[in-house]
Amino acid sequence: MRLPRLLALSALALCLASCAPRQDTAQATGAAAEVLTVRDADPRLLGERMDVPGLGVSFQPPMGWRAQKGEKLVPAAAGSFTKTPTALFFRDDGTGFCTISRVSGTANRPGEDPLLSYAQVLVGTLQKTGTLSYKNLRINGMPGILLRVVGQKEIVFIFIVTGETSLLQVDFVFPTDEFSDSLTPRMKAAVASLRGR
């Protein structure tokens, strides 16, 4: 896949979280959570550890993914939340990319968990773009959610985790015809590698 297509996919992923109606995500919270821990971060699947700018965390991208410098990453509004991407990675073969973002904002209702509130906003938008599935996670002891959207042209994996001061979001985007299930353990290992500095 050529760079212009990747940049178009990047723009799509950054815009997925905008203009969404509120939806019920009770189904996403009823199932037992899959546990991802730093122990799951198989070093054979991962590249070198790096600090993520502005987030106070470090991260190991999947092996064969490279950080992109100098790309302009645009914040996206989603209800009362704002997703601000701070890091971008591309696969060496040009068939996918990853962004890491800070998500700031407040829950829709007093006392509501911001993680669930933000997930409700995303579900409303993502249901319109393809087939949606979701899973509860615990990532290094913190609650999280995985949203997976399969569309005609791309497949998107959105990992959202509760950080110390805000939500963190790790998105992986692939052309649907280039995705292989062998990439799933690499994504999960990379997300499990997230840790505070």
Secondary structure as UniProt FT lines:
FT   HELIX           3..15
FT   TURN            16..17
FT   HELIX           26..30
FT   STRAND          34..36
FT   HELIX           38..40
FT   HELIX           43..45
FT   STRAND          50..52
FT   TURN            53..56
FT   STRAND          57..59
FT   TURN            63..64
FT   STRAND          65..67
FT   STRAND          76..78
FT   TURN            79..80
FT   STRAND          81..91
FT   TURN            92..93
FT   STRAND          97..105
FT   TURN            110..111
FT   HELIX           114..126
FT   TURN            127..129
FT   STRAND          131..139
FT   TURN            140..141
FT   STRAND          142..150
FT   STRAND          154..162
FT   STRAND          167..175
FT   HELIX           176..178
FT   HELIX           181..183
FT   HELIX           184..192
FT   STRAND          195..196
//
